Structures are given as structure tokens and as C-alpha cells.
Amino acid sequence: MAVITLPSGLLVKEQLPGQKRFDLLFGSAESGAQQARLLGPPRWMFSMVAPDALETAAAALWRKLILSLEGRVNLLAVYDLLNIEPRGTARGTWTCNGGAAAGATSIPIAAGVGQAGTTVLSGDWVGVGQGSTGPARQLLHVQADVTLNGSGQGQLTVTPPLRVALTNGAAMVWDKPTCLCRQTADETRWSSRRGRQSGFSLDLVESWEGS
């Protein structure tokens, strides 16, 4: 297994992010009442579609990417192509300030005194465990606005919950944070017509190796 990164210059017409849930739903036939339980951790989904009628060099880049994944063997590090950095103003080096337990949806952050008064906004992405290929690597979606205090510290509300605990000082990535994904299909194809190629696409779901 290898981790493949998105190549620079890859032409993408459309990216479709989403989330796959694993919820167990119980219902009463008599009352109609329902209850839901989390059966397993949710996983991000990403689909990417290339523009039609790609010229030779652009098509070659897509072919190389698809074939380098070797079907479902290798993992692709995927990020939100539209939101590659936070809408908020906080930058610098972010770390977990004091640790956070597995299952937590609130993470204390320290970005340094130089980031005092800056913001992290709902809809921003944060990555943790970005050097891992196991469950510790996560792409987290910020759910509430926060303004960092005079020490450059704050509390991020995120989803999904942490799969693995964060230790004090653990790195938190805001610049193109990724999750690891595998292809959902076991075959791929494209078309060649009049010197151009079309039909390149990837359907991916978050996946990780054993811890």
C-alpha cells in the first residue's frame, strides 16, 4: 500500500464531497417512534470528474493518477479543492493545547501569540494525524466560529468525532488537510475521440490501514 497525492496541474471539472454514514435505525411498528444509533465512524466520500476533451498532456496526468492507485490497493490523499485554506484569518502553526480524548468533538487549539484575535470559521477544514495511514489521520470540519484569545488559543468544535485521542502538542494542519481514500469501483475506463480523451473520473471513500 502506498499513499498517492493529487498531482499539481490536474484539471478537475467537478468535485463532489460527501459523507457516508453507518447508523442503525430502530423503529416501533406500533407507535412509529424511531431511534438511531451510531454503528461505525462516518467516512468522507469524494468524487472527481475531469473536463471533457482533454488534450494529450492533461489526459496523461489523469491516466497516471488513476493507474497509480492500482485499483483499491493504494490510497489517495484528498482535500477539498474549493477550500484549500481556512476562511478564517488564523494561520501560523496550530497544535492541540492539552490533548483531546477519542470521541471528542471539541479540540483546544494553540496557534501562538502572533495569532491573537484571529478567527477560525465554521466550514473550515482541519487535519490531524496527517502523517499516519491509520485511524488517527482525520479530516475535520469546523462547526462553529471561534476567535482566538490573547494567547492565540481557542476551542474548536468539529465533526466527525475524533477516532483517536490527540496528545498535547499534536500538530493540526489547516493548509490542504487531507483524508485517505480508496476507489469504490474495481474498473475504470475513458474514451478517445478526435485526438482528445474524455470520461476520466474517480469515486472514492475514506479508508485507513490498521492502527
N, C-alpha and C positions, 0 to 999 in steps of 0.2 A: 504494500500500500504506500502510495506517495500522495503528498498534498500539492495540488496544482493551483497556480494563481492565475487570475484573469490577465491575459496579455495586454500590454499597452497598445492602444490603437484599434482594439476590437470594435467593430461597428455593430451597435445594438439598436434596432428599431424600437423594441419594446421589452420592458422587464415587468414581470408580474410577481411581486412579493405576496406572500400569504402565510397562513399558519394552519397546520394540521393538528387537530385536537384528538385526544384519546379519552373521552369522557364516557362513563357508564350511566345510562339513564334508566331510572326505575319509575314505573307508573302504576297507579291503582285503577283497575277496571271499574271499581265501584264508585269511587269519589272523583276520579280524574286527576287527583293530585300527583305531582311528579317530583322526584328528587334526582339530582345529578351528583356523581362522584368522579373525581379525577382518577383515571385508571393508569395513566402514564404521563410523563412530561410531554408538553406540546413541542412540536418541531416546526421550524420555519420551512417554507417552500419558496422556491424561486424558479420562475420560467424566464427564459431569454430567447428572443426572436431576432434574427438578423434581417436587415433590409433585403428586398428582392434585387435580383440582377446585379450581384456583386462582381466587381472586376477581379482579375486574377489574384492580385496580392491580398485583397480583403478576404476573398474566398479561402485562400490558402491559410490565413490566420484562423478562420473558423474550423477548417478541416483539422489543423494541427491541434486546436483546443479539444475538439470532440474526440479525436483518436488518442490523445494523451491521457484521457480519462480511463481508457481501456474498459469500456462498459461501466460496470459498477465497482470495479476494483479500486480505483483511485478516488480521492476526494477533491472537490473544488472549493477553494476559499472564496466565498461570495459575500458581497456587500451591496447595500442599497445604492444603485448608480445615480439616483437623483439626489440623495442626501449623503454626500461623502464626508461632510463635516457638520458640526452642530449649528443649528440656527442661533443658539445662544452665543454669548460672547466669551465664555470661558475657554481658555486654551492652555498652553503650558503642559506640564507633566502631572497627570492625575494618578492618585493612589488611593487604595482603601484605607480609611482612617480608623483603625481599631479593630477591623475584622467584621465579618457578617456570616451568619450561620446558613447552612444549607436550608433551602426553603424560604429564605428571606426575600422580601420584595422592597426592602429599604436598605440602602447601602450608604454608609458615611464616606464622604469623599474629601480628600485634601488635594488642593491644586497649587498651594503656595501663596505667600502673602501678596505676590505680584498679581494674583487673580482676584483680590478682594473686590467685592461689588460686582463681579461679572456674573453671568447667568448660564444656567443650563435649562433648556426649554422642553416642554412636552413635545414628543415627536422626534427628539434627538436620539441617536444610537450610541451605545457604549458597549465596548467589548471587554470581556475578562477572560483570563486563561488563554490568551491569544497564541501562546507558544505550544499549546497542548493539542493532541489529537483525540483526547478523551472527553468525558462529560464536563470537565472543568472549563472547556472552551465554550463560551456563550456569547450570543449577540442579544443585547438587552435593549428594550425600548423604554425610553423615559416617559413616565405617565403624568408628571406634574412639574410645573415651573419651580425653579429654586434659584435664589440669589445667594452667592457665597458670602460669608461673613468677613469681618476684617482680617481674619487669619487665612482667608481663602478656603474655608471649609463649608460643607453643607451636607444635606441628606437627600440622596436621590431615591425617588420612588420609581421602580422599574417592573417590567414584565417581560418574560415569564419569571417565576421564582428561581433563585439560584439552585442549580443542581448539586454544586459542590461548595463547601464553605470557602470564604475568602479570608486570608490571613492579613494581619496588619501590614501595610506597605505594599500589598499586591497591586500590580500595575493595572490601570484601567485605560483603555485605548479609545480615543474619540476620532481619530483620523482613519477613515475607511475601516472600521471594525468589521470583522467577518465571522461567519459561521461556516462550518464544513458541511458540504452537501454531496450526495451521490445521485446519479441518474436514476430515474424511476423506470425507464424503458431499457430493454435489452437489445434494441436495434435502433439504428439511425440511418437516414438517407437524405440525399439532396438531389437537385435537378441541374442539368446543364443544358443551356439553350442559347444559341446565337452568341457564343463566346462569353457568356455570363453564367453565374451559378446562383441558385436560389434555394430556399427551403431549409436553411440551417436553423436549428433551434435546440434548446436544452430544457428538459423538465427535471427539476432537482428537488430533493427533500433532505432536510438536515439529518446528518448521520455522524456517529462518532465511534471510535475504537474503544475497546475495553480500558478501564482505568488502570 
